[in-house]
Amino acid sequence: MCITNWIYLIALYKLALIGGCVSMTSLASKEENKEIFQWTYDEMTTLCETCLQCITKYGRAHFFAWKEIQLELEKKIGRQCGANSCKYKYDTMKND
């Protein structure tokens, strides 16, 4: 993905945060025909809770099982998201 697309996505995300919510719909990427998962505030909170449950279950020294986190998150939020989407969102929130 080129830098201009990343800048566009970051700007959309910040604009949505200022507006108070993030859209529940998926955006289609122009270059790759992949859908980009859009996170709501509640879904981000659920992701954090799911990661904390994984830390409690396996300990801090254990790497996250992203596939397991993805499946648990999909059960809780009721829609599909990829394991990479969970990992990228976690890394983004960690850096912010």
C-alpha positions as CSV (number, residue, x, y, z in Angstrom):
1,M,0.0,0.0,0.0
2,C,1.5,3.4,-0.9
3,I,2.0,6.2,1.5
4,T,-0.8,8.4,0.1
5,N,-3.3,5.6,0.9
6,W,-2.0,5.4,4.5
7,I,-2.2,9.1,4.9
8,Y,-5.7,9.0,3.5
9,L,-6.7,6.2,5.9
10,I,-5.2,8.0,8.9
11,A,-7.0,11.2,8.0
12,L,-10.3,9.3,7.7
13,Y,-9.7,7.6,11.1
14,K,-8.9,10.9,12.8
15,L,-11.8,12.6,11.2
16,A,-14.1,9.8,12.5
17,L,-12.7,10.1,16.0
18,I,-13.3,13.8,16.0
19,G,-16.9,13.1,14.9
20,G,-17.3,10.7,17.8
21,C,-17.6,7.3,16.0
22,V,-16.0,5.2,13.4
23,S,-18.2,3.9,10.6
24,M,-19.4,0.3,10.8
25,T,-19.1,-0.2,7.0
26,S,-16.0,-1.4,5.2
27,L,-14.1,0.6,2.6
28,A,-12.9,-1.0,-0.6
29,S,-9.3,-0.4,-1.3
30,K,-8.8,1.0,-4.8
31,E,-5.5,-0.8,-5.5
32,E,-6.1,-4.2,-4.0
33,N,-9.8,-4.9,-4.0
34,K,-9.6,-5.9,-0.3
35,E,-12.0,-4.6,2.3
36,I,-10.5,-2.5,5.1
37,F,-12.0,-3.3,8.4
38,Q,-13.3,-0.1,10.1
39,W,-13.2,-0.2,13.9
40,T,-15.8,1.4,16.2
41,Y,-15.0,2.5,19.7
42,D,-16.9,-0.5,21.2
43,E,-15.0,-2.9,19.0
44,M,-11.6,-1.4,20.0
45,T,-12.6,-1.8,23.6
46,T,-13.6,-5.4,23.0
47,L,-10.3,-6.0,21.3
48,C,-8.4,-4.7,24.3
49,E,-10.5,-6.8,26.7
50,T,-9.9,-9.9,24.5
51,C,-6.1,-9.2,24.6
52,L,-6.2,-8.8,28.4
53,Q,-8.0,-12.1,28.7
54,C,-5.3,-13.7,26.5
55,I,-2.6,-12.2,28.8
56,T,-4.4,-13.5,31.9
57,K,-4.8,-16.9,30.4
58,Y,-1.2,-17.4,29.0
59,G,0.9,-14.9,30.9
60,R,2.8,-11.9,29.6
61,A,5.7,-14.0,28.3
62,H,3.5,-15.7,25.8
63,F,3.0,-14.3,22.3
64,F,-0.6,-13.4,21.3
65,A,-2.4,-16.1,19.4
66,W,-4.0,-13.7,16.9
67,K,-6.1,-16.4,15.2
68,E,-7.6,-17.2,18.6
69,I,-8.1,-13.6,19.4
70,Q,-9.8,-13.1,16.0
71,L,-12.2,-15.9,16.6
72,E,-13.1,-14.7,20.1
73,L,-13.6,-11.1,18.8
74,E,-15.8,-12.2,15.9
75,K,-18.1,-14.0,18.4
76,K,-18.3,-10.9,20.6
77,I,-18.8,-8.2,17.9
78,G,-20.9,-10.3,15.5
79,R,-19.0,-9.6,12.3
80,Q,-15.9,-10.8,10.5
81,C,-12.4,-9.3,10.9
82,G,-9.1,-10.7,9.9
83,A,-6.3,-11.8,12.3
84,N,-4.0,-9.3,10.6
85,S,-6.6,-6.5,11.2
86,C,-6.6,-7.3,14.9
87,K,-2.8,-7.3,15.1
88,Y,-2.4,-4.1,13.1
89,K,-5.0,-2.3,15.3
90,Y,-3.4,-3.5,18.5
91,D,0.0,-2.3,17.2
92,T,-1.5,1.1,16.2
93,M,-3.1,1.6,19.5
94,K,0.1,0.6,21.3
95,N,2.0,3.2,19.4
96,D,-0.6,5.9,20.0
